[in-house]
Each structure stands twice: as structure tokens, then as C-alpha cells.
Amino acid sequence: MIRRLMLAMIALCTAAPAMATDFTPQLENFISGYIRPSTAEFASTAAALPGAVSAVCEKTDDASAERFRETYTDTVLGFARIHFLRFGPLLEGDRLTRLAFMPDPRNAAQRQIRRVYGNEDASVLSVDTLKDKSVALQGLTALQLIAFGKTGDVRLGEPGDTRDFTCEYALAIAQNVAAVGEAVARDWADPDGYSRLLLTAGPDNERFRTSKEAIETVFNALVTGIIIVRDQDLLPALGSSQKGAKPNRFPFSRSGNGIAFISEELSGIRDGVASLKLEGLVAEEFEWIFGAVSFEFDNAQGYLDNLQPPLRATFGDGESYGRVTVLAITLKSIRDTLALELAGALGLAGGFNALDGD
């Protein structure tokens, strides 16, 4: 860590003066090359979710259940790729938590859903009223709880006293997710929306005085995304030891999407970094950083590729616990490489952790 801090300090001293660098082209790359296509893709997959819910509830058979599973998975993975974009449109109106209430270490969503069923609360059966309820009841995490069994089987549409209630509730959630996804994509596509704030930094800009401030917001999101994967997705599942592991704490593990979700989160962050096209902005002695970041991301993906889904059933077997432990260490290294070494080489302020200011 001392070596990394020294390198970052040296970089800040030797890099071109931060105020002299115009980061607007890099921000344009990020918006057009990553944010807009990723939010549009998520909106497209989410738009198919209400139809998949209706299909499995109208005719419950293996084909409709599989279609629902695939559509739900596609939506979850599309969400994973934008999960780190914790600024601008995704944060407006609690959209992020309305899409997925996580982390949820105290099972607030499960408790609230049980209360909804116990009271037969009809206010969750319409998207118009659901959107004003607790965020824990609205998104993909709530849909997972009511549509999947603990072993990952699709239970939506199964016979039972609550079948109709569950189907109506699931449809309202799906419509809510689709509406939020469409709103996020629309706001990022708007040239006069938040993207304009990022691209027109200056004395008249209400948010960013310089392009350096704007790109620091982007770096904040990228680095915080890595921290979230490590601290919220992995460490709670690892617990204090292999014996105390809690595989149900992996995100979206109930539906069997734990590995895929984490993989897409990291892939999204990696693609986001690449879309910035920062290579030409650093001095020659710091060009190695890009190769190091790529190498570390490759290692992280390799550990994920060697895990067997579903994690709720396989985690703890063989070398899986050790692989996730090393994955967490690798993510800490990626975080340091981005937040200290690359940021330093670019002359940006270090740290970049929106979670605790570290």
C-alpha cells in the first residue's frame, strides 16, 4: 500500500497539470460508447419482462416457465451492467433501489412481502400504487422472492391459494421495472439531460466547474462499483470462515444468477473503463497500468469461470471458497490500481469511494 501511495503522489507531481487537461472527449466516449447502449439494452430486456410474467401466469407449463426464467435472467444481467452508474439518472427518484433493493442483510424485503401477503395488500397489485410503496417491494429482488423457490425453481403460476395474487403482484413489479428502465435510458439519451452537465463543464454549469470534476465523478462510480462487488456481493457470503459461509448472500443466488450477475457487474465496469480511452492521457512511464488492469480483470473472470452454478448448492464444495476468497483479494488490487495508480497518472484526486469516503 505504501508503494502504491508513493506512485500516486509521484504521478500527481509528474503528470500534466490537471487543469490543463480537457477530459470532455473521454466523457463523450463513456456516454456514447458505454452508458447509452448499456441503458438502452437494459430497457429493452426489461420491456420483455411483463409479457413473460403474463405468459407463465396465463399458461403455466415448462415452456412458459423457461421463457420467464430466461427473460428474468436477461433483465438481471442487463441491470448488472449499469449497477455501478451511481450518478445522474439512475439515482433520481430512488430508481436504483426501486430496480433492486440490495444489499438486504436483515431480509427486510422478505419480511415486508410476508406482511403484504398476510394483509392481502391490494396496493402492490397495480404499478400505479406499487411505485409509491417501499422500495423493498418493487424491483427485481422482490420479484425473485415471489417467483422462485429456494432451489431456483420457477414457482410463478403454480396452483395455490395465492396464485392470482402472486401473478398480479409479479406483473406490477415487472411493469415497474420496465418503466424505470425506460426512464433511465431516456434520460441518458437526452442530449439536454445529465449528459449535458458532464460534457459542458464550466462557470455556468450548476454541477461541474471543470471536466476534471466531471471525470472524477465517473471514476468515483467505477471504483465504487468494484468496492460494491467485493464488500457487498462477496464478503457477506464468505463470512468469517468456510464453515460460516453464507451462499444465500450472493446477489440473485435464489434464481441461480449469482455467478452471472457478478460476472456482468465486473464486465460492465471493465468495459466502462475501456470506453473512456484514457491511454493517450498518461505519461509513457504509466502506460503499464492499462495492461495491469486488464490482467487483473482477466484473473477475476477466471475465478468466476471456475465456479459452478447455482452457488447456493455448490459454494463451499471443493475449491470454491478459496476461489472467491482470492477473487475478493483481486478486486481489492483492481480498486487500488484504478483509484491510486491510474487516477494519479491522470492527475485526478484519489480515493474514489462513495460508500464511506475512503
C-alpha positions as semicolon CSV with decimal commas, in nm:
position;residue;x (nm);y (nm);z (nm)
1;M;0,000;0,000;0,000
2;I;0,288;0,243;0,078
3;R;0,436;0,172;-0,266
4;R;0,103;0,246;-0,431
5;L;0,061;0,573;-0,240
6;M;0,412;0,683;-0,335
7;L;0,345;0,602;-0,702
8;A;0,022;0,800;-0,691
9;M;0,199;1,100;-0,534
10;I;0,476;1,083;-0,795
11;A;0,217;1,063;-1,069
12;L;0,035;1,367;-0,940
13;C;0,361;1,560;-0,947
14;T;0,479;1,443;-1,290
15;A;0,155;1,425;-1,485
16;A;0,040;1,717;-1,691
17;P;-0,137;1,982;-1,481
18;A;-0,490;1,863;-1,417
19;M;-0,649;2,195;-1,511
20;A;-0,472;2,185;-1,849
21;T;-0,629;1,855;-1,948
22;D;-0,966;1,859;-2,119
23;F;-1,141;1,532;-2,037
24;T;-1,450;1,611;-2,246
25;P;-1,358;1,370;-2,530
26;Q;-1,317;1,087;-2,279
27;L;-1,653;1,170;-2,122
28;E;-1,813;1,171;-2,466
29;N;-1,660;0,828;-2,527
30;F;-1,804;0,698;-2,200
31;I;-2,153;0,831;-2,264
32;S;-2,183;0,726;-2,628
33;G;-1,971;0,411;-2,606
34;Y;-2,097;0,265;-2,281
35;I;-2,375;0,441;-2,092
36;R;-2,627;0,494;-2,370
37;P;-2,602;0,148;-2,529
38;S;-2,600;-0,027;-2,189
39;T;-2,901;0,160;-2,052
40;A;-3,085;0,110;-2,382
41;E;-3,012;-0,264;-2,372
42;F;-3,137;-0,288;-2,014
43;A;-3,455;-0,101;-2,106
44;S;-3,510;-0,340;-2,398
45;T;-3,472;-0,656;-2,190
46;A;-3,681;-0,513;-1,905
47;A;-3,957;-0,429;-2,152
48;A;-3,998;-0,801;-2,223
49;L;-4,046;-0,891;-1,856
50;P;-4,418;-0,808;-1,821
51;G;-4,501;-1,028;-2,120
52;A;-4,302;-1,318;-1,975
53;V;-4,486;-1,286;-1,644
54;S;-4,824;-1,277;-1,818
55;A;-4,737;-1,579;-2,032
56;V;-4,640;-1,805;-1,742
57;C;-4,947;-1,700;-1,546
58;E;-5,187;-1,749;-1,838
59;K;-5,049;-2,091;-1,935
60;T;-4,824;-2,246;-1,676
61;D;-4,608;-2,508;-1,843
62;D;-4,240;-2,585;-1,884
63;A;-4,204;-2,366;-2,192
64;S;-4,358;-2,054;-2,037
65;A;-4,165;-2,108;-1,712
66;E;-3,839;-2,134;-1,906
67;R;-3,924;-1,824;-2,106
68;F;-3,985;-1,635;-1,782
69;R;-3,658;-1,762;-1,633
70;E;-3,461;-1,655;-1,940
71;T;-3,625;-1,312;-1,955
72;Y;-3,574;-1,256;-1,584
73;T;-3,208;-1,356;-1,617
74;D;-3,157;-1,126;-1,916
75;T;-3,306;-0,837;-1,719
76;V;-3,092;-0,909;-1,413
77;L;-2,775;-0,923;-1,623
78;G;-2,868;-0,602;-1,804
79;F;-2,913;-0,439;-1,465
80;A;-2,575;-0,574;-1,352
81;R;-2,402;-0,382;-1,633
82;I;-2,547;-0,048;-1,522
83;H;-2,540;-0,114;-1,148
84;F;-2,224;0,093;-1,099
85;L;-2,363;0,405;-1,269
86;R;-2,446;0,563;-0,935
87;F;-2,483;0,919;-1,054
88;G;-2,736;1,109;-1,259
89;P;-3,046;0,933;-1,395
90;L;-3,005;0,601;-1,209
91;L;-3,015;0,778;-0,872
92;E;-3,306;1,011;-0,947
93;G;-3,629;0,917;-0,775
94;D;-3,468;0,621;-0,594
95;R;-3,452;0,438;-0,928
96;L;-3,154;0,224;-0,830
97;T;-3,318;0,080;-0,520
98;R;-3,654;0,057;-0,695
99;L;-3,488;-0,171;-0,950
100;A;-3,319;-0,387;-0,686
101;F;-3,319;-0,349;-0,309
102;M;-2,968;-0,463;-0,221
103;P;-2,787;-0,533;-0,005
104;D;-3,056;-0,658;0,230
105;P;-2,868;-0,824;0,521
106;R;-3,170;-0,820;0,752
107;N;-3,414;-0,964;0,497
108;A;-3,633;-0,654;0,504
109;A;-3,783;-0,739;0,166
110;Q;-3,886;-1,088;0,277
111;R;-4,048;-0,954;0,594
112;Q;-4,236;-0,684;0,406
113;I;-4,355;-0,929;0,140
114;R;-4,485;-1,164;0,409
115;R;-4,676;-0,871;0,558
116;V;-4,821;-0,788;0,216
117;Y;-4,948;-1,144;0,176
118;G;-5,074;-1,162;0,532
119;N;-5,276;-0,842;0,486
120;E;-5,370;-0,918;0,125
121;D;-5,246;-0,568;0,046
122;A;-5,400;-0,489;-0,291
123;S;-5,186;-0,175;-0,329
124;V;-4,900;-0,389;-0,464
125;L;-5,115;-0,525;-0,747
126;S;-5,100;-0,215;-0,964
127;V;-4,787;-0,042;-1,091
128;D;-4,955;0,293;-1,020
129;T;-4,969;0,222;-0,647
130;L;-4,671;-0,012;-0,617
131;K;-4,428;0,261;-0,724
132;D;-4,514;0,456;-0,410
133;K;-4,462;0,160;-0,176
134;S;-4,139;0,064;-0,001
135;V;-3,854;0,015;-0,250
136;A;-3,802;-0,331;-0,099
137;L;-4,133;-0,440;-0,255
138;Q;-4,081;-0,303;-0,606
139;G;-3,790;-0,446;-0,802
140;L;-3,603;-0,748;-0,932
141;T;-3,513;-0,865;-0,583
142;A;-3,879;-0,867;-0,476
143;L;-3,977;-1,048;-0,797
144;Q;-3,712;-1,310;-0,727
145;L;-3,860;-1,379;-0,382
146;I;-4,214;-1,435;-0,509
147;A;-4,133;-1,607;-0,840
148;F;-3,856;-1,853;-0,747
149;G;-3,825;-2,126;-0,489
150;K;-3,520;-2,162;-0,266
151;T;-3,373;-2,418;-0,505
152;G;-3,413;-2,191;-0,808
153;D;-3,731;-2,346;-0,948
154;V;-3,987;-2,113;-1,109
155;R;-4,293;-2,107;-0,883
156;L;-4,479;-1,828;-1,057
157;G;-4,812;-1,957;-1,185
158;E;-4,814;-2,269;-0,969
159;P;-5,153;-2,371;-0,825
160;G;-5,232;-2,249;-0,476
161;D;-5,441;-2,009;-0,273
162;T;-5,213;-1,715;-0,352
163;R;-5,164;-1,787;-0,722
164;D;-5,373;-1,500;-0,858
165;F;-5,236;-1,254;-0,603
166;T;-4,878;-1,353;-0,685
167;C;-4,934;-1,325;-1,058
168;E;-5,086;-0,976;-1,028
169;Y;-4,809;-0,867;-0,793
170;A;-4,539;-1,008;-1,020
171;L;-4,689;-0,828;-1,320
172;A;-4,693;-0,497;-1,131
173;I;-4,326;-0,544;-1,037
174;A;-4,233;-0,630;-1,396
175;Q;-4,416;-0,324;-1,527
176;N;-4,245;-0,108;-1,267
177;V;-3,900;-0,239;-1,359
178;A;-3,972;-0,183;-1,727
179;A;-4,090;0,174;-1,662
180;V;-3,787;0,261;-1,453
181;G;-3,551;0,107;-1,707
182;E;-3,713;0,304;-1,988
183;A;-3,687;0,627;-1,788
184;V;-3,317;0,576;-1,716
185;A;-3,240;0,505;-2,082
186;R;-3,449;0,801;-2,198
187;D;-3,277;1,041;-1,960
188;W;-2,930;0,931;-2,068
189;A;-3,030;0,955;-2,435
190;D;-3,150;1,313;-2,386
191;P;-2,872;1,546;-2,513
192;D;-3,005;1,819;-2,284
193;G;-3,018;1,592;-1,978
194;Y;-2,750;1,481;-1,735
195;S;-2,505;1,405;-2,015
196;R;-2,502;1,775;-2,098
197;L;-2,386;1,851;-1,742
198;L;-2,094;1,611;-1,785
199;L;-1,997;1,749;-2,125
200;T;-2,032;2,124;-2,066
201;A;-1,833;2,184;-1,750
202;G;-1,764;2,550;-1,681
203;P;-1,854;2,851;-1,466
204;D;-2,219;2,837;-1,576
205;N;-2,256;2,464;-1,509
206;E;-2,457;2,402;-1,192
207;R;-2,276;2,074;-1,118
208;F;-1,928;2,063;-1,275
209;R;-1,689;2,358;-1,297
210;T;-1,425;2,161;-1,488
211;S;-1,410;1,847;-1,698
212;K;-1,174;1,713;-1,431
213;E;-1,457;1,730;-1,176
214;A;-1,686;1,552;-1,421
215;I;-1,447;1,266;-1,492
216;E;-1,377;1,230;-1,121
217;T;-1,748;1,155;-1,079
218;V;-1,710;0,882;-1,340
219;F;-1,404;0,741;-1,162
220;N;-1,594;0,753;-0,836
221;A;-1,865;0,533;-0,990
222;L;-1,618;0,287;-1,146
223;V;-1,415;0,238;-0,830
224;T;-1,719;0,228;-0,604
225;G;-1,860;-0,040;-0,834
226;I;-1,556;-0,259;-0,767
227;I;-1,590;-0,199;-0,393
228;I;-1,956;-0,297;-0,403
229;V;-1,880;-0,625;-0,579
230;R;-1,616;-0,707;-0,318
231;D;-1,773;-0,571;0,002
232;Q;-2,143;-0,631;-0,067
233;D;-2,153;-0,920;-0,313
234;L;-1,864;-1,140;-0,195
235;L;-1,759;-1,073;0,165
236;P;-2,101;-1,135;0,329
237;A;-2,121;-1,471;0,151
238;L;-1,768;-1,564;0,258
239;G;-1,850;-1,496;0,622
240;S;-1,573;-1,530;0,880
241;S;-1,466;-1,877;0,765
242;Q;-1,552;-2,154;0,519
243;K;-1,763;-2,320;0,787
244;G;-1,958;-1,998;0,835
245;A;-2,008;-1,926;0,463
246;K;-2,350;-1,793;0,362
247;P;-2,405;-1,865;-0,009
248;N;-2,757;-1,723;0,006
249;R;-2,593;-1,382;0,049
250;F;-2,463;-1,381;-0,306
251;P;-2,682;-1,142;-0,509
252;F;-2,958;-1,309;-0,708
253;S;-2,848;-1,652;-0,586
254;R;-3,209;-1,764;-0,526
255;S;-3,277;-1,759;-0,901
256;G;-2,940;-1,919;-0,980
257;N;-2,792;-1,597;-1,120
258;G;-2,523;-1,527;-0,859
259;I;-2,215;-1,601;-1,070
260;A;-2,357;-1,444;-1,385
261;F;-2,462;-1,127;-1,204
262;I;-2,118;-1,070;-1,050
263;S;-1,951;-1,151;-1,381
264;E;-2,164;-0,895;-1,566
265;E;-2,102;-0,633;-1,297
266;L;-1,727;-0,669;-1,347
267;S;-1,759;-0,689;-1,724
268;G;-1,959;-0,367;-1,722
269;I;-1,701;-0,184;-1,512
270;R;-1,420;-0,315;-1,731
271;D;-1,599;-0,208;-2,048
272;G;-1,674;0,128;-1,890
273;V;-1,305;0,188;-1,818
274;A;-1,210;0,080;-2,170
275;S;-1,472;0,307;-2,329
276;L;-1,305;0,614;-2,178
277;K;-0,997;0,557;-2,399
278;L;-0,757;0,709;-2,149
279;E;-0,434;0,560;-2,284
280;G;-0,320;0,876;-2,462
281;L;-0,353;1,090;-2,150
282;V;-0,081;0,932;-1,934
283;A;0,295;0,970;-1,949
284;E;0,489;0,680;-2,101
285;E;0,609;0,554;-1,764
286;F;0,249;0,488;-1,662
287;E;0,131;0,303;-1,972
288;W;0,185;-0,029;-1,793
289;I;-0,120;0,047;-1,576
290;F;-0,364;-0,042;-1,854
291;G;-0,208;-0,382;-1,906
292;A;-0,210;-0,442;-1,532
293;V;-0,581;-0,355;-1,506
294;S;-0,664;-0,587;-1,797
295;F;-0,458;-0,868;-1,643
296;E;-0,633;-0,833;-1,307
297;F;-0,978;-0,831;-1,467
298;D;-0,884;-1,146;-1,661
299;N;-0,783;-1,313;-1,334
300;A;-1,108;-1,209;-1,167
301;Q;-1,313;-1,354;-1,452
302;G;-1,109;-1,673;-1,440
303;Y;-1,203;-1,730;-1,076
304;L;-1,571;-1,678;-1,163
305;D;-1,549;-1,912;-1,462
306;N;-1,430;-2,189;-1,231
307;L;-1,730;-2,165;-1,001
308;Q;-2,026;-2,395;-1,060
309;P;-2,381;-2,260;-1,057
310;P;-2,601;-2,246;-0,865
311;L;-2,386;-2,106;-0,586
312;R;-2,648;-2,182;-0,321
313;A;-2,588;-2,551;-0,385
314;T;-2,218;-2,560;-0,478
315;F;-2,045;-2,291;-0,274
316;G;-1,814;-2,444;-0,018
317;D;-1,753;-2,757;-0,223
318;G;-1,402;-2,827;-0,346
319;E;-1,202;-2,511;-0,408
320;S;-1,496;-2,272;-0,447
321;Y;-1,445;-2,095;-0,114
322;G;-1,078;-2,039;-0,187
323;R;-1,151;-1,907;-0,536
324;V;-1,397;-1,649;-0,405
325;T;-1,150;-1,552;-0,133
326;V;-0,880;-1,488;-0,393
327;L;-1,135;-1,310;-0,612
328;A;-1,200;-1,067;-0,327
329;I;-0,826;-1,002;-0,297
330;T;-0,803;-0,947;-0,673
331;L;-1,084;-0,693;-0,661
332;K;-0,902;-0,502;-0,387
333;S;-0,600;-0,490;-0,619
334;I;-0,812;-0,363;-0,909
335;R;-0,959;-0,098;-0,683
336;D;-0,612;0,020;-0,580
337;T;-0,481;0,018;-0,935
338;L;-0,771;0,234;-1,055
339;A;-0,811;0,465;-0,757
340;L;-0,445;0,524;-0,681
341;E;-0,223;0,448;-0,976
342;L;-0,442;0,529;-1,277
343;A;-0,608;0,824;-1,107
344;G;-0,266;0,952;-1,002
345;A;-0,125;0,915;-1,353
346;L;-0,418;1,120;-1,482
347;G;-0,379;1,386;-1,216
348;L;-0,717;1,310;-1,059
349;A;-0,797;1,327;-0,690
350;G;-0,752;0,984;-0,525
351;G;-0,981;0,782;-0,304
352;F;-1,296;0,737;-0,505
353;N;-1,520;0,552;-0,263
354;A;-1,871;0,690;-0,249
355;L;-1,966;0,435;0,018
356;D;-1,752;0,556;0,306
357;G;-1,527;0,831;0,176
358;D;-1,220;0,606;0,196
